[in-house]
Amino acid sequence: STPLLLQLFLVYFALPKLLLFVHIDINHFSRLFFVILAFTLHTGAYLSEIIRAGYQSVDYRQIEAGLSIGLTYPRILKEIILPQALRNSIPNLTTQIIELVKDTSLAFTIGIIDMMGQVKLIIGNNYGLGMLEVYIVISVVYWLIALIIQGVFTIIDKRAQKPYQI
């Protein structure tokens, strides 16, 4: 329940100092390692909630039906519950993945040059000239990436909604 930027700073600045107390030195690790770790922890929490909600959206009678025909719980989970839970989770997964792509712009705060980092470098090299045009272009790039992700997940969702045929 803290902002991703704060989590990124804590992982990048505080984690190495905390680990030094137990004689583990990670100060020489790449900045990309810290970005990936912070994004993984942040996004993992949201994804676990999305999957949990999808799991809970499947009616308990599905489990009872599987048990009544003699399936084991792992098999019920694999063949009945998870396919339905993932299908129910696709819209929320789409939103979370788009959000993750947009959040990559925060990596510039610890020195990773991503798309927004390149924008800031271009504007800095041009002494602020053409700032509006550069921001408009990067907005369009982010929008196109979001549209592509949305399109891919729309196709996945349509395929997942088709009835299962033997």
C-alpha positions as CSV (number, residue, x, y, z in Angstrom):
1,S,0.0,0.0,0.0
2,T,2.9,2.3,-0.7
3,P,3.8,4.0,-4.0
4,L,6.0,2.1,-6.4
5,L,8.5,4.9,-6.4
6,L,9.0,4.6,-2.7
7,Q,9.4,0.8,-3.0
8,L,11.9,1.3,-5.7
9,F,13.9,3.7,-3.5
10,L,13.7,1.4,-0.6
11,V,15.0,-1.6,-2.6
12,Y,17.7,0.5,-4.2
13,F,19.0,2.4,-1.2
14,A,17.8,0.6,1.9
15,L,18.1,-3.1,1.0
16,P,21.9,-3.0,0.4
17,K,22.4,-1.3,3.8
18,L,20.1,-3.8,5.6
19,L,21.9,-6.8,4.0
20,L,25.3,-5.5,5.1
21,F,24.2,-6.2,8.7
22,V,24.2,-9.9,7.8
23,H,27.4,-9.5,5.8
24,I,25.8,-9.7,2.4
25,D,27.1,-7.1,0.0
26,I,24.9,-6.4,-3.0
27,N,26.2,-2.8,-3.7
28,H,27.9,-4.0,-6.8
29,F,24.7,-5.4,-8.3
30,S,23.3,-3.7,-11.4
31,R,20.7,-1.0,-11.1
32,L,18.5,-3.2,-13.4
33,F,18.5,-5.9,-10.7
34,F,17.0,-3.5,-8.2
35,V,14.4,-2.2,-10.7
36,I,13.4,-5.8,-11.5
37,L,13.2,-6.7,-7.8
38,A,11.1,-3.7,-6.9
39,F,8.7,-4.2,-9.9
40,T,8.5,-7.9,-9.2
41,L,7.5,-7.4,-5.5
42,H,5.1,-4.6,-6.4
43,T,3.4,-6.3,-9.3
44,G,3.4,-9.7,-7.6
45,A,1.2,-8.4,-4.8
46,Y,-1.3,-7.1,-7.3
47,L,-1.2,-10.2,-9.5
48,S,-1.7,-12.5,-6.5
49,E,-4.9,-10.5,-5.6
50,I,-6.1,-10.7,-9.2
51,I,-5.6,-14.5,-9.3
52,R,-7.2,-14.9,-5.9
53,A,-10.2,-13.0,-7.0
54,G,-10.4,-15.1,-10.1
55,Y,-10.1,-18.3,-8.0
56,Q,-12.9,-17.1,-5.7
57,S,-15.1,-16.3,-8.7
58,V,-15.4,-20.0,-9.5
59,D,-18.4,-21.5,-7.8
60,Y,-17.7,-24.0,-5.1
61,R,-20.1,-26.4,-6.8
62,Q,-17.5,-26.9,-9.5
63,I,-15.2,-28.5,-6.8
64,E,-18.1,-30.5,-5.5
65,A,-18.9,-31.8,-9.0
66,G,-15.3,-32.8,-9.5
67,L,-15.2,-34.6,-6.1
68,S,-18.5,-36.4,-6.9
69,I,-17.0,-38.0,-10.0
70,G,-13.9,-39.1,-8.2
71,L,-11.3,-36.5,-9.2
72,T,-8.6,-35.6,-6.8
73,Y,-8.3,-31.9,-5.6
74,P,-5.1,-31.3,-7.6
75,R,-6.8,-32.6,-10.8
76,I,-9.9,-30.5,-10.0
77,L,-7.7,-27.5,-9.6
78,K,-5.7,-28.1,-12.8
79,E,-8.6,-29.1,-15.1
80,I,-11.6,-27.2,-13.7
81,I,-10.8,-24.3,-11.4
82,L,-7.6,-22.8,-12.8
83,P,-8.9,-22.5,-16.4
84,Q,-12.0,-20.7,-15.2
85,A,-10.1,-18.6,-12.7
86,L,-7.6,-17.4,-15.3
87,R,-10.4,-16.7,-17.9
88,N,-12.2,-14.6,-15.2
89,S,-8.9,-12.8,-14.5
90,I,-7.9,-11.7,-18.0
91,P,-9.4,-8.2,-17.9
92,N,-7.7,-7.4,-14.6
93,L,-4.4,-9.0,-15.8
94,T,-4.6,-6.8,-18.9
95,T,-4.9,-3.7,-16.8
96,Q,-2.1,-4.7,-14.5
97,I,0.3,-5.4,-17.4
98,I,-0.4,-2.1,-19.0
99,E,0.2,-0.4,-15.7
100,L,3.5,-2.2,-15.3
101,V,4.6,-0.9,-18.8
102,K,3.7,2.6,-17.8
103,D,5.5,2.2,-14.4
104,T,8.8,1.5,-16.2
105,S,9.2,5.3,-16.5
106,L,10.0,5.3,-12.8
107,A,13.2,3.4,-13.4
108,F,14.9,6.6,-14.6
109,T,14.8,7.9,-11.0
110,I,17.7,5.5,-10.2
111,G,19.6,5.9,-13.4
112,I,18.1,3.3,-15.8
113,I,17.6,4.9,-19.2
114,D,14.1,3.8,-20.5
115,M,11.8,5.7,-22.8
116,M,11.1,8.5,-20.4
117,G,14.8,8.7,-19.6
118,Q,15.6,9.1,-23.3
119,V,12.9,11.9,-23.4
120,K,14.6,13.7,-20.5
121,L,18.0,13.4,-22.1
122,I,16.7,14.7,-25.5
123,I,15.1,17.6,-23.8
124,G,18.2,18.3,-21.7
125,N,20.4,18.2,-24.8
126,N,18.2,20.6,-26.7
127,Y,18.0,23.0,-23.7
128,G,14.2,22.5,-23.4
129,L,13.5,23.3,-27.0
130,G,10.8,21.1,-28.6
131,M,9.7,19.8,-25.2
132,L,6.0,19.7,-26.1
133,E,6.6,17.7,-29.3
134,V,8.8,15.2,-27.5
135,Y,6.2,14.6,-24.8
136,I,3.5,14.2,-27.4
137,V,5.5,11.6,-29.3
138,I,6.3,9.6,-26.1
139,S,2.6,9.8,-25.1
140,V,1.7,8.3,-28.5
141,V,4.4,5.6,-28.1
142,Y,3.0,4.6,-24.6
143,W,-0.6,4.7,-26.0
144,L,0.4,2.4,-28.9
145,I,2.1,-0.1,-26.6
146,A,-1.0,-0.1,-24.4
147,L,-3.2,-0.7,-27.5
148,I,-1.0,-3.6,-28.6
149,I,-1.2,-5.2,-25.1
150,Q,-5.0,-4.6,-25.0
151,G,-5.4,-6.2,-28.5
152,V,-3.3,-9.2,-27.6
153,F,-5.3,-9.8,-24.4
154,T,-8.6,-9.2,-26.2
155,I,-7.7,-12.0,-28.6
156,I,-6.7,-14.2,-25.7
157,D,-10.0,-13.4,-23.9
158,K,-12.1,-14.2,-27.0
159,R,-10.3,-17.5,-27.4
160,A,-10.7,-18.3,-23.7
161,Q,-14.5,-17.6,-23.8
162,K,-15.1,-20.2,-26.5
163,P,-16.8,-23.3,-25.2
164,Y,-14.5,-26.3,-24.7
165,Q,-15.0,-28.9,-27.3
166,I,-13.8,-32.5,-27.1
